[in-house]
Amino acid sequence: MEVRLERQLTYYFSDKNLWKDEWLKEKIGEDATGWIDVSLIASFKRVQEITSDTDLVVSCLKKISGLEVTEDGASVKVRRTAPLPPRPAPSSAESVQDVDEAAQQAASTSVAWDERAPVASPAGLAEEPPVSIPGFREVAKTGVIYVMDQAARAGYSAASAHQWANLGQGSPETTNPRSWPTNVRKKLSELVEKGVLSSDSTPWSLDSVEVNEENLHYGNPNGDLAMRSAVAKYYNDLYRQGKSSKYTADNVAIVGGG
């Protein structure tokens, strides 16, 4: 939590944010070195989603280089120590990148913004230059990557994996339960016998979830053998008729995405 909070607070006072966050800059002045009450920072929506503990916010602000925190009784304020430099003139490519970032990020007044604020240091500190690959642009985390990132922030690790359950695999089943595979219907019957479910027909309400070794397994990362064989045959029928060499299942990999 503290790492996430510190990253968020660092972003608020970064050059990159203050060059476009007119609301916050109005509070701390054009050179961005004015004092602002920490209670106001702690009330920002993004901070509130991380913590409502103002003391923790103060503690994190004290750790951020380039910021100064002063306490006078119950009043605690913070400011940047270095003036905000002029915003460099962007190239056309950078302008496009700024538009993309604006869609993913938001300043302190936004009502909805991406979880992933960039790590940017206040003026005067060395910043790691972004890695740019032609033809690619950086996007927010999605799917399994996003979930694993959030789980890691909440304490998930390889050492504690046995204490966690992955409930996000697969798609919700919307067909009639009586049309489900035999092994699934058998499991439903077992749950009814155990009293976990009142009926083998929907709707259901679960008060607890039983997690065992089977719940921890993923499918074959290369894909099911029968499916890979079928794909190889389909490719051969389309493109390799009359040729001596043919594709087999060993030439095919089907990997589920996140």
C-alpha positions in Angstrom: 0.0 0.0 0.0 2.7 2.5 0.9 4.6 1.9 -2.4 1.4 2.5 -4.3 0.6 5.6 -2.3 4.1 7.0 -2.6 4.0 6.5 -6.3 0.6 8.3 -6.5 1.8 11.3 -4.4 5.0 11.6 -6.4 3.0 11.8 -9.6 0.8 14.7 -8.2 3.9 16.9 -7.7 5.7 15.8 -10.8 6.5 18.1 -13.7 4.5 15.9 -16.0 1.3 16.3 -13.9 1.7 20.0 -13.0 2.3 21.0 -16.7 -1.4 20.0 -17.3 -3.1 20.0 -13.9 -4.3 23.6 -13.8 -6.4 23.1 -10.7 -3.5 21.9 -8.5 -1.1 24.5 -10.0 -3.6 27.2 -9.0 -3.4 26.0 -5.4 0.4 26.0 -5.3 1.3 28.8 -7.6 2.7 29.1 -11.1 6.2 28.0 -10.0 4.6 25.1 -8.1 6.5 25.7 -4.9 3.6 27.0 -2.8 2.4 25.2 0.3 -0.7 23.1 0.2 -2.5 21.4 3.1 -1.9 17.7 3.3 -5.5 17.1 4.3 -6.5 18.4 0.8 -4.1 16.0 -0.9 -5.4 13.2 1.3 -8.9 14.0 0.1 -8.1 13.4 -3.6 -10.2 10.5 -5.0 -7.2 8.4 -6.0 -5.6 8.7 -2.6 -8.9 7.9 -0.9 -9.1 4.7 -3.0 -5.7 3.7 -1.5 -6.1 4.9 2.1 -8.1 7.2 4.3 -5.2 7.4 6.8 -3.9 11.0 6.7 -0.9 10.1 8.9 0.1 7.5 6.3 -0.1 10.2 3.6 2.1 12.5 5.7 4.6 9.7 6.2 4.8 8.9 2.5 5.2 12.6 1.6 8.2 12.9 3.9 9.9 10.1 2.0 9.6 11.7 -1.4 12.7 13.5 -2.5 12.0 17.0 -3.7 9.2 17.7 -1.3 9.2 19.5 2.0 6.7 18.8 4.8 6.0 21.2 7.7 3.9 20.5 10.8 2.4 23.2 13.0 0.2 21.6 15.5 -2.7 20.0 13.8 -1.9 21.7 10.5 0.5 19.8 8.1 1.5 21.2 4.7 3.7 20.1 1.9 5.4 21.8 -1.1 7.9 21.2 -3.9 11.3 22.5 -3.2 12.2 23.1 -6.9 10.3 25.5 -9.2 8.3 24.0 -12.1 10.4 24.4 -15.3 8.9 25.5 -18.5 7.2 22.8 -20.4 9.3 21.7 -23.4 7.8 22.1 -26.8 6.7 18.6 -27.8 7.5 17.0 -31.1 4.6 15.7 -33.2 5.3 12.1 -32.0 5.3 13.3 -28.3 2.0 15.2 -28.9 0.4 11.9 -29.9 1.9 10.2 -26.9 0.5 13.0 -24.6 -3.0 12.4 -26.1 -2.6 8.7 -25.3 -1.4 9.4 -21.8 -4.3 11.8 -21.2 -6.7 9.0 -22.0 -5.0 6.8 -19.4 -4.1 9.3 -16.7 -5.9 12.2 -15.0 -4.9 15.0 -12.7 -6.1 15.5 -9.1 -9.6 16.7 -10.0 -10.6 13.8 -12.3 -13.5 11.6 -11.3 -12.2 8.5 -13.1 -8.6 7.7 -14.1 -6.4 4.7 -14.6 -4.8 3.0 -11.7 -1.4 3.2 -13.2 0.1 6.7 -12.6 3.6 7.0 -14.1 6.5 7.3 -11.7 7.8 10.8 -12.3 10.2 12.7 -10.0 9.9 16.4 -9.0 12.0 18.9 -10.9 15.7 18.7 -10.3 15.8 14.9 -9.9 17.0 12.5 -12.5 14.2 10.7 -14.3 14.6 7.4 -16.1 13.9 8.0 -19.8 10.9 6.1 -21.2 11.6 3.1 -23.4 10.2 3.7 -26.9 9.7 1.0 -29.5 8.7 2.0 -33.0 5.2 0.9 -33.8 4.2 0.2 -30.1 2.7 2.4 -27.4 2.4 1.8 -23.7 -1.1 0.9 -22.5 -2.6 0.2 -19.1 -2.5 -3.3 -17.7 -5.4 -5.6 -18.6 -6.8 -9.0 -17.8 -4.6 -11.5 -15.9 -1.7 -9.1 -15.9 -3.7 -6.4 -14.2 -5.2 -8.9 -11.7 -1.7 -10.3 -10.8 -0.3 -6.8 -10.4 -3.1 -5.8 -8.0 -2.8 -9.1 -6.1 1.0 -8.6 -5.7 0.3 -5.1 -4.3 -2.1 -6.8 -1.8 0.5 -9.3 -0.7 0.4 -12.1 -3.2 3.8 -13.8 -3.9 5.1 -17.2 -4.8 5.6 -17.9 -1.1 2.0 -17.1 -0.2 0.4 -18.5 -3.4 -1.1 -21.4 -1.4 -3.2 -18.9 0.5 -4.8 -17.5 -2.6 -7.5 -18.7 -5.0 -7.8 -17.7 -8.7 -11.5 -17.2 -9.3 -11.2 -15.4 -12.6 -10.5 -18.2 -15.1 -13.0 -19.0 -17.8 -16.2 -17.3 -18.9 -19.5 -17.3 -17.0 -21.7 -20.2 -18.1 -25.1 -19.1 -19.3 -26.6 -22.3 -20.7 -29.1 -24.4 -18.8 -27.3 -26.5 -16.2 -28.9 -29.7 -17.5 -26.9 -29.1 -20.8 -23.6 -28.8 -18.9 -20.8 -31.5 -19.3 -21.4 -34.7 -17.2 -18.4 -34.0 -14.9 -19.8 -30.6 -14.0 -23.3 -31.9 -13.4 -21.8 -34.6 -11.2 -20.0 -31.9 -9.2 -23.3 -30.0 -8.8 -25.0 -33.2 -7.5 -22.2 -33.6 -4.9 -22.6 -30.0 -3.8 -26.3 -30.6 -3.3 -25.6 -33.7 -1.3 -23.1 -31.8 0.9 -25.7 -29.1 1.5 -23.5 -26.4 -0.2 -26.3 -25.9 -2.8 -30.0 -26.2 -2.2 -30.6 -27.4 -5.8 -28.7 -28.4 -8.9 -30.7 -25.8 -10.9 -30.0 -22.0 -10.9 -30.1 -19.5 -9.3 -27.5 -20.3 -6.6 -26.1 -18.4 -3.7 -22.7 -19.4 -2.2 -21.5 -18.5 1.3 -18.1 -20.2 0.9 -15.9 -21.6 -1.9 -14.0 -24.9 -1.5 -10.5 -24.6 -3.0 -8.4 -27.7 -3.7 -5.4 -28.6 -5.9 -7.6 -28.9 -9.0 -8.5 -25.2 -8.7 -4.8 -24.3 -9.0 -4.2 -26.0 -12.4 -4.0 -24.3 -15.7 -4.5 -26.0 -19.0 -1.6 -27.2 -21.1 0.3 -24.0 -22.1 0.8 -25.4 -25.6 -2.9 -26.3 -26.1 -4.8 -29.5 -26.2 -3.2 -32.2 -28.3 -6.4 -33.0 -30.2 -7.0 -29.3 -31.0 -3.4 -28.9 -32.2 -3.7 -31.9 -34.4 -6.9 -30.5 -35.9 -5.3 -27.2 -36.6 -2.3 -28.9 -38.3 -4.7 -31.0 -40.4 -6.7 -27.9 -41.4 -3.5 -26.0 -42.4 -2.3 -29.0 -44.4 -5.7 -29.3 -46.2 -5.6 -25.6 -47.1 -2.0 -25.0 -48.0 0.1 -28.2 -48.2 -1.9 -30.6 -50.5 0.4 -32.5 -52.7 3.5 -31.6 -50.7 5.7 -34.2 -49.1 6.1 -32.4 -45.8 3.1 -31.9 -43.5 2.5 -30.0 -40.3 1.8 -32.0 -37.1 0.6 -31.1 -33.7 4.2 -30.5 -32.7 4.3 -27.5 -35.1 1.3 -25.9 -33.4 1.0 -24.0 -30.2 -2.4 -22.6 -28.9 -1.9 -20.3 -25.9 -4.7 -18.7 -24.0 -4.3 -15.0 -23.7 -4.9 -12.7 -20.6 
